[in-house]
Amino acid sequence: MSWKTLNDYFMIDYNNKVFSPISNTENGETSNETVFVYKQTGNILTSEYSGGKIMKGHLIGLVNEKGEIDMRYHQVNQKGELMTGICHSIPEILANGKIRLHKTWQWTSGDQSRGESIIEEK
């Protein structure tokens, strides 16, 4: 009998993948200058990110068997504000094998507004 690791249950492995936004709604702070470095252990995903309007940010999330991610994030922007939010990401595998994530998010700080963005593996 062989044992499976947690990673054997997930279709997409985000570990060490680097992403940048290709689109975002106006109320978002990420831009094509923002770089996300994803780390994954089992179904736990983390990332550090920065660039553009964001001085430093972190996210933590859970990946399900479809590769979808439910996450929470916090970041400090160039105005010196601490911003927080929630996000759900749905993956798309592109023809070149790279991952594109379709994100729906909401600020849990500031104006509590919602938005959508797309990030793509570099």
PyRosetta script that sets phi, psi and omega in degrees:
from pyrosetta import init, pose_from_sequence

init()
pose = pose_from_sequence("MSWKTLNDYFMIDYNNKVFSPISNTENGETSNETVFVYKQTGNILTSEYSGGKIMKGHLIGLVNEKGEIDMRYHQVNQKGELMTGICHSIPEILANGKIRLHKTWQWTSGDQSRGESIIEEK")
pose.set_psi(1, 130.0)
pose.set_omega(1, 178.8)
pose.set_phi(2, -102.4)
pose.set_psi(2, 146.2)
pose.set_omega(2, 179.7)
pose.set_phi(3, -95.8)
pose.set_psi(3, 142.4)
pose.set_omega(3, 175.7)
pose.set_phi(4, -99.7)
pose.set_psi(4, 143.9)
pose.set_omega(4, 174.0)
pose.set_phi(5, -87.1)
pose.set_psi(5, 168.5)
pose.set_omega(5, 178.0)
pose.set_phi(6, -58.1)
pose.set_psi(6, -37.7)
pose.set_omega(6, -178.9)
pose.set_phi(7, -65.0)
pose.set_psi(7, -21.5)
pose.set_omega(7, 179.1)
pose.set_phi(8, -67.0)
pose.set_psi(8, -17.1)
pose.set_omega(8, -176.2)
pose.set_phi(9, -92.5)
pose.set_psi(9, -3.4)
pose.set_omega(9, -176.0)
pose.set_phi(10, -114.7)
pose.set_psi(10, 133.9)
pose.set_omega(10, -177.5)
pose.set_phi(11, -71.9)
pose.set_psi(11, -31.9)
pose.set_omega(11, -175.5)
pose.set_phi(12, -117.1)
pose.set_psi(12, 131.6)
pose.set_omega(12, 175.9)
pose.set_phi(13, -108.1)
pose.set_psi(13, 113.7)
pose.set_omega(13, -178.1)
pose.set_phi(14, -90.2)
pose.set_psi(14, -2.4)
pose.set_omega(14, -173.6)
pose.set_phi(15, -59.6)
pose.set_psi(15, 129.8)
pose.set_omega(15, 179.0)
pose.set_phi(16, 64.8)
pose.set_psi(16, 17.1)
pose.set_omega(16, 175.9)
pose.set_phi(17, -84.5)
pose.set_psi(17, 144.2)
pose.set_omega(17, 179.5)
pose.set_phi(18, -115.3)
pose.set_psi(18, 131.1)
pose.set_omega(18, -176.3)
pose.set_phi(19, -127.3)
pose.set_psi(19, 152.6)
pose.set_omega(19, 170.7)
pose.set_phi(20, -138.9)
pose.set_psi(20, 147.3)
pose.set_omega(20, 178.6)
pose.set_phi(21, -67.1)
pose.set_psi(21, 144.0)
pose.set_omega(21, 171.6)
pose.set_phi(22, -113.6)
pose.set_psi(22, -14.8)
pose.set_omega(22, 173.6)
pose.set_phi(23, -158.8)
pose.set_psi(23, 154.9)
pose.set_omega(23, 178.2)
pose.set_phi(24, -160.4)
pose.set_psi(24, 150.3)
pose.set_omega(24, 174.6)
pose.set_phi(25, -74.2)
pose.set_psi(25, 160.4)
pose.set_omega(25, -171.9)
pose.set_phi(26, -61.1)
pose.set_psi(26, -27.6)
pose.set_omega(26, -178.1)
pose.set_phi(27, -82.6)
pose.set_psi(27, 1.0)
pose.set_omega(27, 177.7)
pose.set_phi(28, -88.5)
pose.set_psi(28, 164.5)
pose.set_omega(28, -179.5)
pose.set_phi(29, -110.0)
pose.set_psi(29, -11.7)
pose.set_omega(29, 179.1)
pose.set_phi(30, -80.6)
pose.set_psi(30, 153.9)
pose.set_omega(30, 177.9)
pose.set_phi(31, -146.7)
pose.set_psi(31, -179.2)
pose.set_omega(31, 179.8)
pose.set_phi(32, -65.3)
pose.set_psi(32, -8.7)
pose.set_omega(32, 175.6)
pose.set_phi(33, -86.0)
pose.set_psi(33, -12.4)
pose.set_omega(33, -178.6)
pose.set_phi(34, -82.0)
pose.set_psi(34, 134.2)
pose.set_omega(34, 179.2)
pose.set_phi(35, -121.7)
pose.set_psi(35, 127.2)
pose.set_omega(35, 177.5)
pose.set_phi(36, -107.3)
pose.set_psi(36, 131.4)
pose.set_omega(36, 173.6)
pose.set_phi(37, -114.1)
pose.set_psi(37, 111.3)
pose.set_omega(37, -176.2)
pose.set_phi(38, -89.8)
pose.set_psi(38, 141.9)
pose.set_omega(38, 173.0)
pose.set_phi(39, -127.8)
pose.set_psi(39, 139.3)
pose.set_omega(39, -179.7)
pose.set_phi(40, -137.9)
pose.set_psi(40, 132.2)
pose.set_omega(40, 171.9)
pose.set_phi(41, -129.6)
pose.set_psi(41, 115.5)
pose.set_omega(41, -174.3)
pose.set_phi(42, 61.8)
pose.set_psi(42, -128.5)
pose.set_omega(42, 179.2)
pose.set_phi(43, -100.7)
pose.set_psi(43, 11.3)
pose.set_omega(43, 179.6)
pose.set_phi(44, -97.1)
pose.set_psi(44, 124.2)
pose.set_omega(44, -178.4)
pose.set_phi(45, -114.3)
pose.set_psi(45, 136.8)
pose.set_omega(45, 173.1)
pose.set_phi(46, -132.9)
pose.set_psi(46, 161.9)
pose.set_omega(46, 176.1)
pose.set_phi(47, -156.5)
pose.set_psi(47, 145.9)
pose.set_omega(47, 164.9)
pose.set_phi(48, -108.8)
pose.set_psi(48, 144.5)
pose.set_omega(48, 179.0)
pose.set_phi(49, -150.1)
pose.set_psi(49, 157.0)
pose.set_omega(49, 178.5)
pose.set_phi(50, -166.3)
pose.set_psi(50, 169.4)
pose.set_omega(50, 177.3)
pose.set_phi(51, 119.6)
pose.set_psi(51, 150.2)
pose.set_omega(51, -177.6)
pose.set_phi(52, 67.1)
pose.set_psi(52, -128.0)
pose.set_omega(52, -179.1)
pose.set_phi(53, -76.4)
pose.set_psi(53, -6.8)
pose.set_omega(53, -173.9)
pose.set_phi(54, -105.0)
pose.set_psi(54, 120.6)
pose.set_omega(54, 177.6)
pose.set_phi(55, -75.1)
pose.set_psi(55, -46.8)
pose.set_omega(55, -179.4)
pose.set_phi(56, -159.9)
pose.set_psi(56, 138.2)
pose.set_omega(56, 177.7)
pose.set_phi(57, -146.3)
pose.set_psi(57, 157.6)
pose.set_omega(57, 176.5)
pose.set_phi(58, -137.1)
pose.set_psi(58, 149.2)
pose.set_omega(58, 170.5)
pose.set_phi(59, -137.1)
pose.set_psi(59, 155.1)
pose.set_omega(59, 173.4)
pose.set_phi(60, -139.0)
pose.set_psi(60, 138.9)
pose.set_omega(60, -177.6)
pose.set_phi(61, -155.2)
pose.set_psi(61, 173.9)
pose.set_omega(61, 176.6)
pose.set_phi(62, -117.9)
pose.set_psi(62, 134.2)
pose.set_omega(62, 180.0)
pose.set_phi(63, -100.6)
pose.set_psi(63, 130.8)
pose.set_omega(63, 176.6)
pose.set_phi(64, -94.7)
pose.set_psi(64, -179.0)
pose.set_omega(64, -174.6)
pose.set_phi(65, -65.4)
pose.set_psi(65, -17.6)
pose.set_omega(65, 177.0)
pose.set_phi(66, -90.0)
pose.set_psi(66, -3.1)
pose.set_omega(66, -177.0)
pose.set_phi(67, 87.0)
pose.set_psi(67, 3.3)
pose.set_omega(67, 176.9)
pose.set_phi(68, -73.9)
pose.set_psi(68, 148.5)
pose.set_omega(68, -175.6)
pose.set_phi(69, -122.9)
pose.set_psi(69, 127.4)
pose.set_omega(69, 168.2)
pose.set_phi(70, -104.6)
pose.set_psi(70, 124.5)
pose.set_omega(70, -172.4)
pose.set_phi(71, -140.0)
pose.set_psi(71, 164.0)
pose.set_omega(71, 171.7)
pose.set_phi(72, -124.3)
pose.set_psi(72, 144.3)
pose.set_omega(72, -179.4)
pose.set_phi(73, -137.5)
pose.set_psi(73, 155.5)
pose.set_omega(73, 171.1)
pose.set_phi(74, -143.5)
pose.set_psi(74, 146.6)
pose.set_omega(74, -176.0)
pose.set_phi(75, -154.6)
pose.set_psi(75, 156.6)
pose.set_omega(75, 172.9)
pose.set_phi(76, -111.2)
pose.set_psi(76, 123.8)
pose.set_omega(76, -178.6)
pose.set_phi(77, -91.9)
pose.set_psi(77, 178.0)
pose.set_omega(77, -176.7)
pose.set_phi(78, -66.3)
pose.set_psi(78, -17.2)
pose.set_omega(78, 176.0)
pose.set_phi(79, -81.4)
pose.set_psi(79, -4.6)
pose.set_omega(79, -178.1)
pose.set_phi(80, 83.9)
pose.set_psi(80, 14.4)
pose.set_omega(80, -179.7)
pose.set_phi(81, -90.5)
pose.set_psi(81, 140.8)
pose.set_omega(81, 173.1)
pose.set_phi(82, -90.8)
pose.set_psi(82, 118.0)
pose.set_omega(82, -177.6)
pose.set_phi(83, -115.7)
pose.set_psi(83, 143.5)
pose.set_omega(83, -179.5)
pose.set_phi(84, -133.7)
pose.set_psi(84, 156.2)
pose.set_omega(84, 179.3)
pose.set_phi(85, -168.1)
pose.set_psi(85, 176.0)
pose.set_omega(85, 176.3)
pose.set_phi(86, -122.3)
pose.set_psi(86, 153.6)
pose.set_omega(86, -175.8)
pose.set_phi(87, -152.2)
pose.set_psi(87, 145.3)
pose.set_omega(87, 171.3)
pose.set_phi(88, -122.7)
pose.set_psi(88, 127.6)
pose.set_omega(88, -177.7)
pose.set_phi(89, -117.1)
pose.set_psi(89, 134.6)
pose.set_omega(89, 177.2)
pose.set_phi(90, -115.5)
pose.set_psi(90, 123.2)
pose.set_omega(90, -176.3)
pose.set_phi(91, -81.0)
pose.set_psi(91, 151.6)
pose.set_omega(91, 170.4)
pose.set_phi(92, -133.5)
pose.set_psi(92, 130.7)
pose.set_omega(92, 176.7)
pose.set_phi(93, -94.2)
pose.set_psi(93, 120.9)
pose.set_omega(93, -177.9)
pose.set_phi(94, -79.2)
pose.set_psi(94, 166.6)
pose.set_omega(94, -178.8)
pose.set_phi(95, -58.5)
pose.set_psi(95, -29.9)
pose.set_omega(95, -179.7)
pose.set_phi(96, -85.4)
pose.set_psi(96, 4.4)
pose.set_omega(96, 178.4)
pose.set_phi(97, 88.4)
pose.set_psi(97, -7.7)
pose.set_omega(97, 178.6)
pose.set_phi(98, -75.1)
pose.set_psi(98, 161.0)
pose.set_omega(98, -178.6)
pose.set_phi(99, -102.5)
pose.set_psi(99, 134.7)
pose.set_omega(99, 171.2)
pose.set_phi(100, -116.6)
pose.set_psi(100, 131.9)
pose.set_omega(100, 179.7)
pose.set_phi(101, -111.3)
pose.set_psi(101, 124.8)
pose.set_omega(101, 176.3)
pose.set_phi(102, -95.9)
pose.set_psi(102, 115.8)
pose.set_omega(102, -171.1)
pose.set_phi(103, -112.2)
pose.set_psi(103, 134.6)
pose.set_omega(103, 166.7)
pose.set_phi(104, -116.0)
pose.set_psi(104, 130.7)
pose.set_omega(104, -171.8)
pose.set_phi(105, -141.3)
pose.set_psi(105, 165.2)
pose.set_omega(105, 175.7)
pose.set_phi(106, -145.9)
pose.set_psi(106, 136.1)
pose.set_omega(106, 172.9)
pose.set_phi(107, -69.3)
pose.set_psi(107, 137.8)
pose.set_omega(107, 171.3)
pose.set_phi(108, -105.7)
pose.set_psi(108, 6.2)
pose.set_omega(108, 173.6)
pose.set_phi(109, -129.4)
pose.set_psi(109, 174.4)
pose.set_omega(109, 177.8)
pose.set_phi(110, 62.7)
pose.set_psi(110, -131.9)
pose.set_omega(110, -173.5)
pose.set_phi(111, -85.1)
pose.set_psi(111, 0.0)
pose.set_omega(111, 177.8)
pose.set_phi(112, 62.8)
pose.set_psi(112, 18.4)
pose.set_omega(112, -177.1)
pose.set_phi(113, -72.7)
pose.set_psi(113, 164.2)
pose.set_omega(113, -179.8)
pose.set_phi(114, -109.0)
pose.set_psi(114, 160.4)
pose.set_omega(114, 177.0)
pose.set_phi(115, -160.9)
pose.set_psi(115, 178.0)
pose.set_omega(115, 177.9)
pose.set_phi(116, -136.1)
pose.set_psi(116, 144.1)
pose.set_omega(116, 176.8)
pose.set_phi(117, -147.6)
pose.set_psi(117, 164.0)
pose.set_omega(117, 175.9)
pose.set_phi(118, -130.0)
pose.set_psi(118, 129.3)
pose.set_omega(118, 172.8)
pose.set_phi(119, -119.3)
pose.set_psi(119, 153.1)
pose.set_omega(119, -175.8)
pose.set_phi(120, -134.0)
pose.set_psi(120, 142.9)
pose.set_omega(120, 178.2)
pose.set_phi(121, -65.1)
pose.set_psi(121, 137.7)
pose.set_omega(121, 179.5)
pose.set_phi(122, -85.6)
pose.dump_pdb("model.pdb")
